[in-house]
Amino acid sequence: MPIVLIGPMGAGKSRVGQRLASAVDAPFIDTDVRITERYGPIDEIFAREGEEYFRIIEREIVADALREESVISLGGGAVLHPETQADLEDLPVVWLQVSAEAVAPRLSGSTRPLLAEGGIGAWKAILESRRPVYEALADLRIDTSRRSVARIVEEITEWFGGAR
């Protein structure tokens, strides 16, 4: 512990994380939720302060979360910070992958700031730019495109040796 879920927007990190935390009897932390609770809606932070400011507060929230014995869902771009990458080196990290076809309906009507102009094309570009970081950090990769949350959780708990 902690077990950390990484991956692009819409991969299912929050849904899987909640179920995984329940399965291993651990608290669940969604760093995007913590940011929203402390600083307000993410899209408003981007509009008001910009992405650079958002990444600073995101790093603060992520650093705090990684000190807790929990299942943690990181925002898609949280892994871009070098200190977060270093923090994740010795932790179990699961990269939840998803196809563009499967994610499109999940993101429909989204207010996510990085998709505001560009939709699924922007999502693909963001994924490709982050792919090397996800690959370097991941201990386990799971495609969530067409699999049940229950099966995904089962696979993660089997990989990491069951409940902790």
OpenMM code with the backbone's topology and positions (N, CA, C; nanometers):
from openmm import Vec3, app, unit

residues = "MET PRO ILE VAL LEU ILE GLY PRO MET GLY ALA GLY LYS SER ARG VAL GLY GLN ARG LEU ALA SER ALA VAL ASP ALA PRO PHE ILE ASP THR ASP VAL ARG ILE THR GLU ARG TYR GLY PRO ILE ASP GLU ILE PHE ALA ARG GLU GLY GLU GLU TYR PHE ARG ILE ILE GLU ARG GLU ILE VAL ALA ASP ALA LEU ARG GLU GLU SER VAL ILE SER LEU GLY GLY GLY ALA VAL LEU HIS PRO GLU THR GLN ALA ASP LEU GLU ASP LEU PRO VAL VAL TRP LEU GLN VAL SER ALA GLU ALA VAL ALA PRO ARG LEU SER GLY SER THR ARG PRO LEU LEU ALA GLU GLY GLY ILE GLY ALA TRP LYS ALA ILE LEU GLU SER ARG ARG PRO VAL TYR GLU ALA LEU ALA ASP LEU ARG ILE ASP THR SER ARG ARG SER VAL ALA ARG ILE VAL GLU GLU ILE THR GLU TRP PHE GLY GLY ALA ARG".split()
positions = [
    Vec3(0.0851, -0.1188, 0.0000),
    Vec3(0.0000, 0.0000, 0.0000),
    Vec3(0.0878, 0.1226, 0.0000),
    Vec3(0.0507, 0.2277, -0.0630),
    Vec3(-0.0717, 0.2404, -0.1410),
    Vec3(-0.0630, 0.1657, -0.2740),
    Vec3(-0.1786, 0.1458, -0.3375),
    Vec3(-0.1861, 0.1007, -0.4762),
    Vec3(-0.2313, 0.2224, -0.5548),
    Vec3(-0.1603, 0.2531, -0.6613),
    Vec3(-0.1851, 0.3757, -0.7369),
    Vec3(-0.2355, 0.3415, -0.8767),
    Vec3(-0.3451, 0.4068, -0.9152),
    Vec3(-0.4020, 0.3905, -1.0482),
    Vec3(-0.3675, 0.5130, -1.1317),
    Vec3(-0.3095, 0.4884, -1.2491),
    Vec3(-0.2768, 0.5954, -1.3424),
    Vec3(-0.3426, 0.5650, -1.4757),
    Vec3(-0.3468, 0.6644, -1.5626),
    Vec3(-0.4024, 0.6439, -1.6949),
    Vec3(-0.4714, 0.7682, -1.7447),
    Vec3(-0.5169, 0.7637, -1.8684),
    Vec3(-0.5788, 0.8816, -1.9294),
    Vec3(-0.7183, 0.9094, -1.8753),
    Vec3(-0.7672, 1.0272, -1.9077),
    Vec3(-0.9047, 1.0643, -1.8738),
    Vec3(-0.9998, 0.9591, -1.9295),
    Vec3(-1.0960, 0.9182, -1.8478),
    Vec3(-1.1986, 0.8261, -1.8939),
    Vec3(-1.1617, 0.6793, -1.8885),
    Vec3(-1.0452, 0.6461, -1.8348),
    Vec3(-1.0030, 0.5058, -1.8297),
    Vec3(-1.0749, 0.4278, -1.7204),
    Vec3(-1.1365, 0.4980, -1.6253),
    Vec3(-1.2095, 0.4308, -1.5182),
    Vec3(-1.1361, 0.4279, -1.3857),
    Vec3(-1.0393, 0.5157, -1.3688),
    Vec3(-0.9589, 0.5157, -1.2461),
    Vec3(-1.0437, 0.5342, -1.1204),
    Vec3(-1.1402, 0.6232, -1.1255),
    Vec3(-1.2238, 0.6474, -1.0071),
    Vec3(-1.3154, 0.5285, -0.9781),
    Vec3(-1.3817, 0.4785, -1.0792),
    Vec3(-1.4735, 0.3645, -1.0589),
    Vec3(-1.3984, 0.2413, -1.0121),
    Vec3(-1.2880, 0.2106, -1.0800),
    Vec3(-1.2090, 0.0932, -1.0424),
    Vec3(-1.1486, 0.1146, -0.9038),
    Vec3(-1.0989, 0.2343, -0.8789),
    Vec3(-1.0365, 0.2635, -0.7501),
    Vec3(-1.1307, 0.2447, -0.6331),
    Vec3(-1.2539, 0.2904, -0.6471),
    Vec3(-1.3523, 0.2735, -0.5401),
    Vec3(-1.3767, 0.1252, -0.5112),
    Vec3(-1.3950, 0.0488, -0.6159),
    Vec3(-1.4219, -0.0952, -0.5994),
    Vec3(-1.2995, -0.1693, -0.5476),
    Vec3(-1.1815, -0.1301, -0.5944),
    Vec3(-1.0582, -0.1929, -0.5491),
    Vec3(-1.0360, -0.1649, -0.4008),
    Vec3(-1.0577, -0.0427, -0.3598),
    Vec3(-1.0414, -0.0070, -0.2181),
    Vec3(-1.1339, -0.0901, -0.1308),
    Vec3(-1.2560, -0.1080, -0.1755),
    Vec3(-1.3508, -0.1896, -0.1011),
    Vec3(-1.3022, -0.3349, -0.0946),
    Vec3(-1.2514, -0.3842, -0.2067),
    Vec3(-1.2064, -0.5238, -0.2127),
    Vec3(-1.0866, -0.5508, -0.1223),
    Vec3(-0.9985, -0.4524, -0.1053),
    Vec3(-0.8789, -0.4729, -0.0225),
    Vec3(-0.8936, -0.4079, 0.1149),
    Vec3(-1.0146, -0.3617, 0.1439),
    Vec3(-1.0465, -0.3009, 0.2736),
    Vec3(-0.9511, -0.1865, 0.3074),
    Vec3(-0.9456, -0.0907, 0.2137),
    Vec3(-0.8589, 0.0262, 0.2304),
    Vec3(-0.9378, 0.1515, 0.1942),
    Vec3(-0.8943, 0.2663, 0.2432),
    Vec3(-0.9584, 0.3910, 0.2004),
    Vec3(-0.9295, 0.4169, 0.0523),
    Vec3(-1.0158, 0.4955, -0.0101),
    Vec3(-0.9963, 0.5351, -0.1496),
    Vec3(-0.9739, 0.6852, -0.1562),
    Vec3(-0.8727, 0.7242, -0.2318),
    Vec3(-0.8444, 0.8659, -0.2541),
    Vec3(-0.8457, 0.8930, -0.4033),
    Vec3(-0.9282, 0.9874, -0.4446),
    Vec3(-0.9277, 1.0382, -0.5815),
    Vec3(-0.8658, 1.1774, -0.5723),
    Vec3(-0.7457, 1.1933, -0.6264),
    Vec3(-0.6768, 1.3217, -0.6093),
    Vec3(-0.7518, 1.4365, -0.6762),
    Vec3(-0.8238, 1.4091, -0.7837),
    Vec3(-0.9033, 1.5157, -0.8465),
    Vec3(-1.0156, 1.5618, -0.7529),
    Vec3(-1.0752, 1.4690, -0.6800),
    Vec3(-1.1797, 1.5049, -0.5836),
    Vec3(-1.1192, 1.5894, -0.4716),
    Vec3(-1.0034, 1.5501, -0.4245),
    Vec3(-0.9379, 1.6286, -0.3186),
    Vec3(-0.9049, 1.7707, -0.3662),
    Vec3(-0.8615, 1.7826, -0.4893),
    Vec3(-0.8333, 1.9161, -0.5443),
    Vec3(-0.9609, 1.9988, -0.5463),
    Vec3(-1.0687, 1.9386, -0.5942),
    Vec3(-1.1969, 2.0081, -0.6031),
    Vec3(-1.2463, 2.0489, -0.4644),
    Vec3(-1.2324, 1.9603, -0.3667),
    Vec3(-1.2759, 1.9925, -0.2309),
    Vec3(-1.1982, 2.1106, -0.1728),
    Vec3(-1.0710, 2.1169, -0.2026),
    Vec3(-0.9861, 2.2199, -0.1433),
    Vec3(-0.9825, 2.3499, -0.2237),
    Vec3(-0.9868, 2.3395, -0.3580),
    Vec3(-0.9643, 2.4574, -0.4423),
    Vec3(-1.0798, 2.4925, -0.5355),
    Vec3(-1.1799, 2.4073, -0.5439),
    Vec3(-1.2918, 2.4317, -0.6342),
    Vec3(-1.2804, 2.3474, -0.7603),
    Vec3(-1.3806, 2.3568, -0.8487),
    Vec3(-1.3836, 2.2757, -0.9700),
    Vec3(-1.2578, 2.2941, -1.0561),
    Vec3(-1.2072, 2.1829, -1.1068),
    Vec3(-1.0839, 2.1850, -1.1848),
    Vec3(-1.0961, 2.2731, -1.3079),
    Vec3(-1.2103, 2.2659, -1.3779),
    Vec3(-1.2241, 2.3506, -1.4970),
    Vec3(-1.2171, 2.4990, -1.4612),
    Vec3(-1.2671, 2.5351, -1.3433),
    Vec3(-1.2594, 2.6750, -1.2990),
    Vec3(-1.1167, 2.7136, -1.2595),
    Vec3(-1.0433, 2.6205, -1.2006),
    Vec3(-0.9026, 2.6471, -1.1679),
    Vec3(-0.8246, 2.6752, -1.2956),
    Vec3(-0.8456, 2.5901, -1.3970),
    Vec3(-0.7787, 2.6105, -1.5260),
    Vec3(-0.8141, 2.7472, -1.5842),
    Vec3(-0.9428, 2.7814, -1.5826),
    Vec3(-0.9887, 2.9078, -1.6419),
    Vec3(-0.9350, 3.0282, -1.5645),
    Vec3(-0.9331, 3.0182, -1.4344),
    Vec3(-0.8937, 3.1299, -1.3493),
    Vec3(-0.7420, 3.1444, -1.3372),
    Vec3(-0.6721, 3.0317, -1.3191),
    Vec3(-0.5292, 3.0354, -1.2845),
    Vec3(-0.4369, 2.9744, -1.3897),
    Vec3(-0.4926, 2.8901, -1.4772),
    Vec3(-0.4104, 2.8258, -1.5800),
    Vec3(-0.3598, 2.6891, -1.5380),
    Vec3(-0.3090, 2.6157, -1.6368),
    Vec3(-0.2631, 2.4788, -1.6123),
    Vec3(-0.1402, 2.4754, -1.5220),
    Vec3(-0.0491, 2.5693, -1.5346),
    Vec3(0.0724, 2.5674, -1.4527),
    Vec3(0.0379, 2.5717, -1.3034),
    Vec3(-0.0516, 2.6609, -1.2656),
    Vec3(-0.0949, 2.6699, -1.1270),
    Vec3(-0.1630, 2.5397, -1.0846),
    Vec3(-0.2492, 2.4872, -1.1723),
    Vec3(-0.3175, 2.3622, -1.1404),
    Vec3(-0.2165, 2.2520, -1.1104),
    Vec3(-0.1118, 2.2404, -1.1912),
    Vec3(-0.0124, 2.1340, -1.1715),
    Vec3(0.0608, 2.1498, -1.0375),
    Vec3(0.0793, 2.2723, -0.9920),
    Vec3(0.1438, 2.2966, -0.8622),
    Vec3(0.0564, 2.2436, -0.7489),
    Vec3(-0.0711, 2.2781, -0.7519),
    Vec3(-0.1595, 2.2310, -0.6439),
    Vec3(-0.1847, 2.0813, -0.6560),
    Vec3(-0.1883, 2.0313, -0.7796),
    Vec3(-0.2055, 1.8878, -0.7992),
    Vec3(-0.0885, 1.8122, -0.7350),
    Vec3(0.0328, 1.8609, -0.7551),
    Vec3(0.1509, 1.7946, -0.6967),
    Vec3(0.1399, 1.7899, -0.5440),
    Vec3(0.0959, 1.8986, -0.4847),
    Vec3(0.0796, 1.9052, -0.3393),
    Vec3(-0.0194, 1.7982, -0.2904),
    Vec3(-0.1327, 1.7901, -0.3572),
    Vec3(-0.2360, 1.6929, -0.3200),
    Vec3(-0.1858, 1.5498, -0.3402),
    Vec3(-0.1190, 1.5246, -0.4525),
    Vec3(-0.0681, 1.3913, -0.4832),
    Vec3(0.0374, 1.3497, -0.3806),
    Vec3(0.1294, 1.4381, -0.3483),
    Vec3(0.2342, 1.4057, -0.2510),
    Vec3(0.1735, 1.3658, -0.1170),
    Vec3(0.0724, 1.4396, -0.0735),
    Vec3(0.0047, 1.4053, 0.0521),
    Vec3(-0.0643, 1.2693, 0.0420),
    Vec3(-0.1340, 1.2455, -0.0666),
    Vec3(-0.2091, 1.1207, -0.0838),
    Vec3(-0.1170, 0.9987, -0.0843),
    Vec3(-0.0009, 1.0120, -0.1476),
    Vec3(0.0899, 0.8980, -0.1598),
    Vec3(0.1494, 0.8549, -0.0256),
    Vec3(0.1316, 0.9343, 0.0759),
    Vec3(0.1794, 0.8982, 0.2102),
    Vec3(0.0759, 0.8150, 0.2864),
    Vec3(-0.0425, 0.7995, 0.2292),
    Vec3(-0.1506, 0.7293, 0.2987),
    Vec3(-0.1618, 0.5842, 0.2524),
    Vec3(-0.1991, 0.4980, 0.3452),
    Vec3(-0.2221, 0.3569, 0.3145),
    Vec3(-0.3604, 0.3456, 0.2496),
    Vec3(-0.3642, 0.3520, 0.1161),
    Vec3(-0.4926, 0.3590, 0.0473),
    Vec3(-0.4779, 0.3176, -0.0981),
    Vec3(-0.5907, 0.3141, -0.1661),
    Vec3(-0.5944, 0.3019, -0.3112),
    Vec3(-0.6104, 0.4445, -0.3627),
    Vec3(-0.5239, 0.4840, -0.4560),
    Vec3(-0.5202, 0.6227, -0.5009),
    Vec3(-0.5386, 0.6299, -0.6515),
    Vec3(-0.6321, 0.7134, -0.6931),
    Vec3(-0.6535, 0.7437, -0.8340),
    Vec3(-0.5909, 0.8795, -0.8627),
    Vec3(-0.4919, 0.8816, -0.9514),
    Vec3(-0.4284, 1.0071, -0.9892),
    Vec3(-0.4939, 1.0644, -1.1139),
    Vec3(-0.5016, 1.1967, -1.1194),
    Vec3(-0.5459, 1.2616, -1.2423),
    Vec3(-0.4517, 1.2223, -1.3550),
    Vec3(-0.5019, 1.2215, -1.4759),
    Vec3(-0.4246, 1.1733, -1.5905),
    Vec3(-0.2886, 1.2376, -1.6079),
    Vec3(-0.2770, 1.3664, -1.5769),
    Vec3(-0.1511, 1.4374, -1.5954),
    Vec3(-0.0641, 1.4456, -1.4724),
    Vec3(-0.1093, 1.3924, -1.3608),
    Vec3(-0.0321, 1.4013, -1.2360),
    Vec3(0.1044, 1.3353, -1.2493),
    Vec3(0.1142, 1.2344, -1.3345),
    Vec3(0.2399, 1.1605, -1.3507),
    Vec3(0.3468, 1.2407, -1.4247),
    Vec3(0.3110, 1.3555, -1.4775),
    Vec3(0.4072, 1.4357, -1.5523),
    Vec3(0.5092, 1.5034, -1.4617),
    Vec3(0.4758, 1.5208, -1.3355),
    Vec3(0.5670, 1.5899, -1.2436),
    Vec3(0.6820, 1.4956, -1.2061),
    Vec3(0.8066, 1.5401, -1.2224),
    Vec3(0.9216, 1.4535, -1.1914),
    Vec3(0.9224, 1.4021, -1.0475),
    Vec3(0.8791, 1.4822, -0.9519),
    Vec3(0.8769, 1.4353, -0.8133),
    Vec3(0.7718, 1.3266, -0.7937),
    Vec3(0.6602, 1.3373, -0.8639),
    Vec3(0.5586, 1.2318, -0.8571),
    Vec3(0.6136, 1.1045, -0.9197),
    Vec3(0.6813, 1.1170, -1.0316),
    Vec3(0.7428, 0.9992, -1.0942),
    Vec3(0.8384, 0.9308, -0.9973),
    Vec3(0.9198, 1.0083, -0.9301),
    Vec3(1.0142, 0.9522, -0.8327),
    Vec3(0.9394, 0.8850, -0.7177),
    Vec3(0.8337, 0.9482, -0.6695),
    Vec3(0.7546, 0.8908, -0.5605),
    Vec3(0.6935, 0.7563, -0.5995),
    Vec3(0.6577, 0.7416, -0.7266),
    Vec3(0.5887, 0.6208, -0.7724),
    Vec3(0.6829, 0.5042, -0.8012),
    Vec3(0.8117, 0.5291, -0.8066),
    Vec3(0.9074, 0.4239, -0.8434),
    Vec3(0.8987, 0.3002, -0.7544),
    Vec3(0.8745, 0.3182, -0.6267),
    Vec3(0.8734, 0.2049, -0.5343),
    Vec3(0.7334, 0.1645, -0.4893),
    Vec3(0.6311, 0.2159, -0.5574),
    Vec3(0.4934, 0.1831, -0.5219),
    Vec3(0.4311, 0.0962, -0.6310),
    Vec3(0.3310, 0.0139, -0.5954),
    Vec3(0.2596, -0.0622, -0.6976),
    Vec3(0.1709, 0.0316, -0.7797),
    Vec3(0.1944, 0.0320, -0.9110),
    Vec3(0.1244, 0.1233, -1.0014),
    Vec3(0.0534, 0.0428, -1.1099),
    Vec3(-0.0757, 0.0716, -1.1260),
    Vec3(-0.1573, 0.0073, -1.2293),
    Vec3(-0.1952, 0.1118, -1.3326),
    Vec3(-0.1610, 0.0838, -1.4583),
    Vec3(-0.1967, 0.1718, -1.5692),
    Vec3(-0.3258, 0.1185, -1.6292),
    Vec3(-0.4342, 0.1945, -1.6113),
    Vec3(-0.5612, 0.1583, -1.6733),
    Vec3(-0.5629, 0.2185, -1.8129),
    Vec3(-0.5697, 0.1309, -1.9097),
    Vec3(-0.5695, 0.1710, -2.0496),
    Vec3(-0.7115, 0.1637, -2.1043),
    Vec3(-0.7375, 0.2420, -2.2082),
    Vec3(-0.8695, 0.2414, -2.2709),
    Vec3(-0.8537, 0.2865, -2.4160),
    Vec3(-0.9346, 0.2289, -2.5035),
    Vec3(-0.9300, 0.2677, -2.6444),
    Vec3(-1.0084, 0.3976, -2.6661),
    Vec3(-0.9744, 0.4669, -2.7727),
    Vec3(-1.0452, 0.5907, -2.8078),
    Vec3(-1.1928, 0.5620, -2.8328),
    Vec3(-1.2228, 0.4479, -2.8940),
    Vec3(-1.3622, 0.4126, -2.9231),
    Vec3(-1.4421, 0.3925, -2.7942),
    Vec3(-1.3803, 0.3296, -2.6957),
    Vec3(-1.4501, 0.3052, -2.5694),
    Vec3(-1.4607, 0.4310, -2.4843),
    Vec3(-1.3611, 0.5193, -2.4928),
    Vec3(-1.3607, 0.6373, -2.4060),
    Vec3(-1.4522, 0.7480, -2.4580),
    Vec3(-1.4754, 0.7532, -2.5877),
    Vec3(-1.5556, 0.8624, -2.6454),
    Vec3(-1.6900, 0.8798, -2.5758),
    Vec3(-1.7705, 0.7732, -2.5594),
    Vec3(-1.8978, 0.7918, -2.4904),
    Vec3(-1.8807, 0.8279, -2.3419),
    Vec3(-1.7734, 0.7817, -2.2799),
    Vec3(-1.7484, 0.8116, -2.1383),
    Vec3(-1.7207, 0.9608, -2.1179),
    Vec3(-1.6613, 1.0245, -2.2178),
    Vec3(-1.6237, 1.1655, -2.2051),
    Vec3(-1.7260, 1.2604, -2.2665),
    Vec3(-1.8308, 1.2049, -2.3238),
    Vec3(-1.9331, 1.2873, -2.3876),
    Vec3(-1.9910, 1.3865, -2.2874),
    Vec3(-1.9931, 1.5134, -2.3247),
    Vec3(-2.0468, 1.6177, -2.2387),
    Vec3(-1.9531, 1.6583, -2.1269),
    Vec3(-1.8279, 1.6168, -2.1347),
    Vec3(-1.7301, 1.6444, -2.0304),
    Vec3(-1.6949, 1.7926, -2.0218),
    Vec3(-1.6621, 1.8357, -1.9018),
    Vec3(-1.6139, 1.9728, -1.8815),
    Vec3(-1.4634, 1.9728, -1.8568),
    Vec3(-1.3972, 1.8669, -1.8923),
    Vec3(-1.2533, 1.8569, -1.8684),
    Vec3(-1.1801, 1.9618, -1.9533),
    Vec3(-1.1030, 2.0467, -1.8873),
    Vec3(-1.0433, 2.1611, -1.9568),
    Vec3(-0.9522, 2.1250, -2.0724),
    Vec3(-0.8774, 2.0163, -2.0623),
    Vec3(-0.7859, 1.9825, -2.1705),
    Vec3(-0.8572, 1.9252, -2.2925),
    Vec3(-0.9865, 1.8958, -2.2805),
    Vec3(-1.0637, 1.8455, -2.3939),
    Vec3(-1.1599, 1.9501, -2.4491),
    Vec3(-1.1636, 2.0667, -2.3868),
    Vec3(-1.2606, 2.1699, -2.4242),
    Vec3(-1.2555, 2.2028, -2.5737),
    Vec3(-1.1370, 2.2088, -2.6260),
    Vec3(-1.1221, 2.2364, -2.7688),
    Vec3(-1.0471, 2.1202, -2.8316),
    Vec3(-1.1204, 2.0295, -2.8918),
    Vec3(-1.0534, 1.9208, -2.9599),
    Vec3(-1.1105, 1.7841, -2.9336),
    Vec3(-1.1891, 1.7699, -2.8298),
    Vec3(-1.2582, 1.6441, -2.8023),
    Vec3(-1.1691, 1.5219, -2.8067),
    Vec3(-1.2151, 1.4173, -2.8758),
    Vec3(-1.1443, 1.2896, -2.8773),
    Vec3(-1.0080, 1.3019, -2.9459),
    Vec3(-0.9956, 1.3923, -3.0417),
    Vec3(-0.8654, 1.4161, -3.1046),
    Vec3(-0.7649, 1.4682, -3.0029),
    Vec3(-0.8106, 1.5589, -2.9176),
    Vec3(-0.7242, 1.6110, -2.8111),
    Vec3(-0.6908, 1.4992, -2.7123),
    Vec3(-0.7882, 1.4147, -2.6807),
    Vec3(-0.7643, 1.3028, -2.5898),
    Vec3(-0.6540, 1.2125, -2.6445),
    Vec3(-0.6618, 1.1795, -2.7737),
    Vec3(-0.5606, 1.0929, -2.8354),
    Vec3(-0.4220, 1.1570, -2.8282),
    Vec3(-0.4140, 1.2854, -2.8573),
    Vec3(-0.2853, 1.3555, -2.8540),
    Vec3(-0.2278, 1.3574, -2.7117),
    Vec3(-0.3135, 1.3821, -2.6135),
    Vec3(-0.2690, 1.3837, -2.4734),
    Vec3(-0.2182, 1.2449, -2.4337),
    Vec3(-0.2932, 1.1413, -2.4692),
    Vec3(-0.2511, 1.0050, -2.4372),
    Vec3(-0.1151, 0.9746, -2.4985),
    Vec3(-0.0974, 1.0069, -2.6254),
    Vec3(0.0295, 0.9766, -2.6918),
    Vec3(0.1454, 1.0505, -2.6271),
    Vec3(0.1226, 1.1736, -2.5826),
    Vec3(0.2312, 1.2481, -2.5187),
    Vec3(0.2659, 1.1911, -2.3810),
    Vec3(0.1682, 1.1321, -2.3136),
    Vec3(0.1903, 1.0778, -2.1795),
    Vec3(0.2266, 0.9294, -2.1792),
    Vec3(0.2049, 0.8620, -2.2898),
    Vec3(0.2270, 0.7169, -2.2973),
    Vec3(0.3635, 0.6733, -2.2449),
    Vec3(0.4738, 0.7378, -2.2821),
    Vec3(0.6040, 0.6918, -2.2311),
    Vec3(0.6141, 0.6973, -2.0781),
    Vec3(0.5517, 0.7954, -2.0173),
    Vec3(0.5547, 0.8067, -1.8712),
    Vec3(0.4708, 0.6947, -1.8096),
    Vec3(0.3496, 0.6745, -1.8631),
    Vec3(0.2656, 0.5656, -1.8128),
    Vec3(0.3401, 0.4319, -1.8232),
    Vec3(0.4018, 0.4083, -1.9393),
    Vec3(0.4736, 0.2820, -1.9614),
    Vec3(0.5872, 0.2642, -1.8609),
    Vec3(0.6607, 0.3713, -1.8356),
    Vec3(0.7756, 0.3630, -1.7445),
    Vec3(0.7331, 0.3367, -1.6007),
    Vec3(0.6189, 0.3868, -1.5606),
    Vec3(0.5749, 0.3765, -1.4211),
    Vec3(0.4963, 0.2500, -1.3894),
    Vec3(0.4331, 0.1906, -1.4892),
    Vec3(0.3369, 0.0831, -1.4650),
    Vec3(0.4013, -0.0497, -1.4285),
    Vec3(0.3497, -0.1095, -1.3208),
    Vec3(0.3841, -0.2467, -1.2852),
    Vec3(0.2861, -0.3436, -1.3507),
    Vec3(0.1652, -0.2961, -1.3744),
    Vec3(0.0582, -0.3772, -1.4322),
    Vec3(-0.0213, -0.2890, -1.5264),
    Vec3(-0.0578, -0.3439, -1.6417),
    Vec3(-0.1394, -0.2716, -1.7402),
    Vec3(-0.2681, -0.3492, -1.7615),
    Vec3(-0.3786, -0.2772, -1.7559),
    Vec3(-0.5095, -0.3411, -1.7761),
    Vec3(-0.5928, -0.2543, -1.8686),
    Vec3(-0.6454, -0.3158, -1.9746),
    Vec3(-0.7338, -0.2450, -2.0665),
    Vec3(-0.8758, -0.2497, -2.0106),
    Vec3(-0.9333, -0.1322, -1.9886),
    Vec3(-1.0680, -0.1232, -1.9314),
    Vec3(-1.1758, -0.1050, -2.0374),
    Vec3(-1.1386, -0.1105, -2.1634),
    Vec3(-1.2315, -0.0768, -2.2718),
    Vec3(-1.3597, -0.1581, -2.2697),
    Vec3(-1.3469, -0.2885, -2.2530),
    Vec3(-1.4640, -0.3749, -2.2627),
    Vec3(-1.4673, -0.4804, -2.1529),
    Vec3(-1.4226, -0.4422, -2.0343),
    Vec3(-1.4182, -0.5372, -1.9246),
    Vec3(-1.4960, -0.4827, -1.8068),
    Vec3(-1.5514, -0.5712, -1.7296),
    Vec3(-1.6279, -0.5271, -1.6130),
    Vec3(-1.5335, -0.4765, -1.5049),
    Vec3(-1.5850, -0.3846, -1.4251),
    Vec3(-1.5070, -0.3326, -1.3130),
    Vec3(-1.4715, -0.4480, -1.2184),
    Vec3(-1.5639, -0.5392, -1.1958),
    Vec3(-1.5386, -0.6525, -1.1065),
    Vec3(-1.4199, -0.7356, -1.1556),
    Vec3(-1.4145, -0.7626, -1.2828),
    Vec3(-1.3034, -0.8425, -1.3386),
    Vec3(-1.1713, -0.7666, -1.3298),
    Vec3(-1.1747, -0.6372, -1.3538),
    Vec3(-1.0537, -0.5549, -1.3446),
    Vec3(-1.0003, -0.5562, -1.2017),
    Vec3(-1.0893, -0.5390, -1.1050),
    Vec3(-1.0502, -0.5402, -0.9642),
    Vec3(-0.9925, -0.6768, -0.9268),
    Vec3(-1.0554, -0.7821, -0.9735),
    Vec3(-1.0068, -0.9172, -0.9456),
    Vec3(-0.8641, -0.9347, -0.9985),
    Vec3(-0.8402, -0.8871, -1.1199),
    Vec3(-0.7078, -0.9001, -1.1800),
    Vec3(-0.6022, -0.8213, -1.1008),
    Vec3(-0.6385, -0.7029, -1.0557),
    Vec3(-0.5445, -0.6215, -0.9777),
    Vec3(-0.5135, -0.6886, -0.8448),
    Vec3(-0.6156, -0.7359, -0.7765),
    Vec3(-0.5913, -0.7986, -0.6451),
    Vec3(-0.5116, -0.9282, -0.6608),
    Vec3(-0.5349, -1.0030, -0.7676),
    Vec3(-0.4554, -1.1237, -0.7922),
    Vec3(-0.3094, -1.0866, -0.8159),
    Vec3(-0.2864, -0.9825, -0.8950),
    Vec3(-0.1513, -0.9408, -0.9297),
    Vec3(-0.0730, -0.8977, -0.8056),
    Vec3(-0.1385, -0.8230, -0.7167),
    Vec3(-0.0699, -0.7686, -0.5991),
    Vec3(-0.0868, -0.8565, -0.4751),
    Vec3(-0.1339, -0.9791, -0.4948),
    Vec3(-0.1368, -1.0734, -0.3834),
    Vec3(-0.2585, -1.0678, -0.2945),
    Vec3(-0.3710, -1.0186, -0.3458),
    Vec3(-0.4951, -1.0211, -0.2687),
    Vec3(-0.5045, -0.9069, -0.1696),
    Vec3(-0.5987, -0.9179, -0.0787),
    Vec3(-0.6246, -0.8133, 0.0200),
    Vec3(-0.5027, -0.7901, 0.1070),
    Vec3(-0.4836, -0.6663, 0.1450),
    Vec3(-0.3661, -0.6289, 0.2251),
    Vec3(-0.4044, -0.6068, 0.3684),
] * unit.nanometer
topology = app.Topology()
chain = topology.addChain("A")
for resn in residues:
    res = topology.addResidue(resn, chain)
    for name in ("N", "CA", "C"):
        topology.addAtom(name, app.Element.getBySymbol(name[0]), res)
